[in-house]
């Protein structure tokens, strides 16, 4: 373990910035979703990419304690964006 207050190692920096880039990309996708909505072809391509080529039909079940299900994948994705839980899976 590194001593508190010391800089990250080269490997730790690589992991740190890898996560940061992914998070920034996820946030950008959320902003696009909020601007253009789920019917936009770019958003649909992102949803297809995230789901191996097919947008799952609703309802989307979730293991979240306060939600039984989401009506569709777009609603689920909007929830992830609002809650800033970009990598939450069903």
TIFI-921555 format. One record per atom (N, C-alpha, C): x, y, z. Coordinates in steps of 0.1 Angstrom, whole numbers, padded with zeros to 4 digits, always signed. Layout:
XYZ/...
//
This chain:
+0008-0012+0000/+0000+0000+0000/+0009+0012+0000/+0004+0022-0008/+0012+0035-0008/+0009+0043+0004/+0019+0051+0008/+0017+0060+0019/+0007+0071+0015/-0003+0075+0024/-0012+0085+0020/-0005+0098+0017/-0010+0105+0007/-0004+0117+0002/+0007+0116-0009/+0011+0104-0012/+0021+0102-0022/+0014+0100-0036/+0021+0104-0046/+0015+0103-0060/+0012+0088-0063/+0003+0086-0073/+0000+0073-0078/+0012+0067-0086/+0013+0054-0086/+0023+0048-0094/+0019+0049-0109/+0028+0046-0118/+0024+0047-0132/+0012+0038-0135/+0012+0026-0130/+0001+0017-0132/-0012+0022-0126/-0011+0028-0114/-0023+0034-0108/-0028+0046-0116/-0019+0054-0121/-0024+0065-0129/-0031+0060-0142/-0026+0049-0148/-0032+0044-0160/-0046+0040-0156/-0048+0033-0145/-0062+0028-0141/-0071+0040-0138/-0065+0050-0131/-0073+0062-0127/-0078+0069-0140/-0069+0072-0149/-0074+0079-0161/-0082+0071-0170/-0080+0058-0170/-0089+0049-0178/-0103+0050-0173/-0105+0049-0160/-0118+0051-0154/-0124+0065-0157/-0116+0075-0155/-0120+0089-0157/-0125+0091-0172/-0117+0086-0181/-0122+0087-0196/-0135+0080-0198/-0136+0068-0192/-0149+0061-0194/-0161+0068-0188/-0158+0074-0176/-0169+0081-0169/-0173+0094-0177/-0163+0101-0183/-0166+0113-0191/-0174+0109-0203/-0170+0098-0209/-0177+0093-0221/-0192+0090-0217/-0194+0083-0206/-0207+0080-0202/-0215+0092-0199/-0209+0102-0192/-0216+0114-0190/-0220+0121-0203/-0211+0121-0212/-0214+0127-0225/-0226+0120-0232/-0226+0107-0232/-0237+0099-0237/-0250+0103-0230/-0250+0105-0217/-0262+0109-0210/-0267+0123-0214/-0257+0132-0216/-0261+0146-0221/-0268+0145-0235/-0262+0136-0244/-0268+0135-0257/-0282+0129-0256/-0284+0119-0247/-0297+0113-0245/-0307+0123-0240/-0303+0132-0231/-0312+0142-0225/-0315+0152-0236/-0306+0156-0245/-0308+0166-0255/-0317+0160-0266/-0314+0148-0271/-0321+0143-0283/-0332+0133-0281/-0332+0127-0269/-0342+0117-0266/-0339+0103-0272/-0347+0094-0269/-0344+0080-0272/-0347+0076-0286/-0354+0084-0293/-0358+0081-0307/-0347+0085-0317/-0337+0093-0312/-0326+0097-0320/-0318+0086-0325/-0313+0086-0337/-0306+0074-0343/-0293+0072-0336/-0286+0083-0332/-0273+0081-0325/-0275+0075-0311/-0286+0079-0304/-0289+0073-0291/-0292+0058-0293/-0300+0055-0303/-0304+0041-0305/-0292+0033-0309/-0282+0038-0316/-0270+0031-0319/-0262+0028-0307/-0261+0038-0298/-0254+0036-0285/-0261+0026-0277/-0274+0026-0276/-0282+0015-0269/-0280+0002-0275/-0280+0001-0288/-0277-0012-0294/-0263-0017-0291/-0253-0008-0292/-0239-0011-0289/-0238-0017-0275/-0245-0010-0266/-0244-0014-0252/-0250-0028-0249/-0259-0032-0258/-0267-0044-0256/-0264-0054-0268/-0252-0054-0273/-0247-0064-0283/-0256-0064-0295/-0261-0052-0300/-0268-0051-0312/-0283-0050-0312/-0289-0052-0300/-0303-0052-0299/-0307-0044-0287/-0317-0035-0289/-0322-0028-0277/-0332-0037-0270/-0331-0040-0258/-0340-0050-0251/-0354-0044-0250/-0364-0052-0253/-0378-0047-0251/-0381-0046-0237/-0391-0038-0234/-0395-0036-0220/-0404-0046-0215/-0407-0047-0202/-0401-0039-0192/-0387-0044-0189/-0378-0035-0184/-0365-0039-0180/-0365-0041-0165/-0361-0052-0160/-0361-0055-0146/-0348-0050-0140/-0349-0046-0128/-0337-0041-0121/-0336-0046-0107/-0324-0047-0102/-0322-0052-0088/-0322-0040-0078/-0326-0028-0083/-0326-0017-0074/-0337-0018-0063/-0334-0015-0051/-0344-0017-0040/-0357-0009-0042/-0356+0003-0048/-0368+0012-0049/-0375+0011-0062/-0371+0002-0071/-0377+0001-0084/-0380-0013-0088/-0392-0016-0092/-0395-0030-0096/-0391-0032-0110/-0393-0022-0119/-0389-0024-0133/-0390-0010-0140/-0384-0010-0152/-0385+0002-0160/-0392-0002-0173/-0400+0007-0178/-0409+0004-0189/-0401+0000-0202/-0389+0006-0203/-0381+0003-0215/-0366+0006-0212/-0358+0002-0221/-0343+0004-0219/-0340+0019-0218/-0347+0027-0225/-0344+0042-0225/-0347+0047-0211/-0358+0043-0205/-0362+0048-0192/-0351+0044-0182/-0346+0031-0183/-0336+0026-0175/-0323+0035-0177/-0320+0038-0189/-0308+0045-0192/-0309+0060-0186/-0321+0066-0188/-0323+0079-0182/-0321+0079-0167/-0326+0068-0161/-0325+0067-0146/-0310+0066-0142/-0302+0058-0150/-0288+0057-0147/-0281+0071-0148/-0285+0079-0158/-0279+0092-0161/-0283+0101-0149/-0295+0102-0145/-0300+0110-0135/-0293+0107-0121/-0291+0094-0119/-0285+0090-0106/-0270+0089-0107/-0264+0092-0119/-0250+0092-0121/-0244+0078-0118/-0252+0068-0121/-0248+0054-0119/-0246+0048-0133/-0236+0053-0140/-0234+0051-0154/-0232+0036-0157/-0227+0028-0148/-0223+0015-0151/-0232+0005-0144/-0244+0009-0140/-0254+0001-0133/-0259-0009-0144/-0260-0022-0140/-0265-0032-0150/-0278-0037-0144/-0286-0043-0154/-0299-0049-0150/-0296-0062-0143/
//
